[in-house]
Amino acid sequence: MAKTAPKTFEAALDELEKLVADLESGSLPLADSLAAYKRGAELLKYAQGELAQVEQQVRVLEGDVLKPFKQE
């Protein structure tokens, strides 16, 4: 059964961090490791899409010019 898309960017990152920890532990059986890897790829694609949308919104707000962030 396929999992649904995460509700938020933050939820995707949380789930991805948990998957990475599980994979790095080496305690998952091979089939579960493969499923975790596939889910991780889905979450990464979702997160990259969300970041691309935010970047596009920033470009619009900044007149299509991304500026370096200056911390005050």
N, C-alpha and C positions, 0 to 999 in steps of 0.2 A: 504494500500500500504506500503510495507516494505521499510525502508530506507536502503541505501547502506552503505557499510563499510566506515569509515572515511578515508580521504586521508593520514592523518598523525597521529602519536601518540598525538601530541599537539592538533589537531582538536578533537580527541576523548576525551581528558581531558576537553577541553572547553565545548563540548556538554554535557559531564557528569556533570560538575559543574552546568550548567544551569538546567539540569533535577533535580538535587538534590535540588537546590534552589526552583524550582517549586513545588516539592514534599513537601519540608519543609514548604512552605507557606500555605499549606492546602487549597488552592483555586481551585485546580483541581477537576472536577467531578470524581467519582469512576472509570469510564471506562478510562478516560484520565490518571488517576494515575496508573492504571494497565499497560497501554501502555507505559507510561514513565518508569515504573519499568522494563518492558521487554526490552526496548531500552537501559536502563542503564546496564542491565545484558549483553547485546550484546557488548556494548562499553567497559565494564570491561573485558570481555573475549578477545576482540581485543587488549586492552592495555596490558593485561598480556602476550599475545602472542608476542607482540612487545618487551616487556621487556625480555622475555625468549630468543628471538633471539639475542638481544644485549648482554645479559649475555653469551650466547654461543660464540659469536664473541670475547668477552673479554677473555673468557677461552682459546680460541685458541691463541689469541695474548699473553696471559700470560703463555702459556705452561700448560693449564688445572689447574692452581692454581689461585683462586681469592685471591687477597691481599687486606688488609684493605686500605682504602683511607687515605692518610696522607696529610693534608692541610698544605702548607708551608707558 
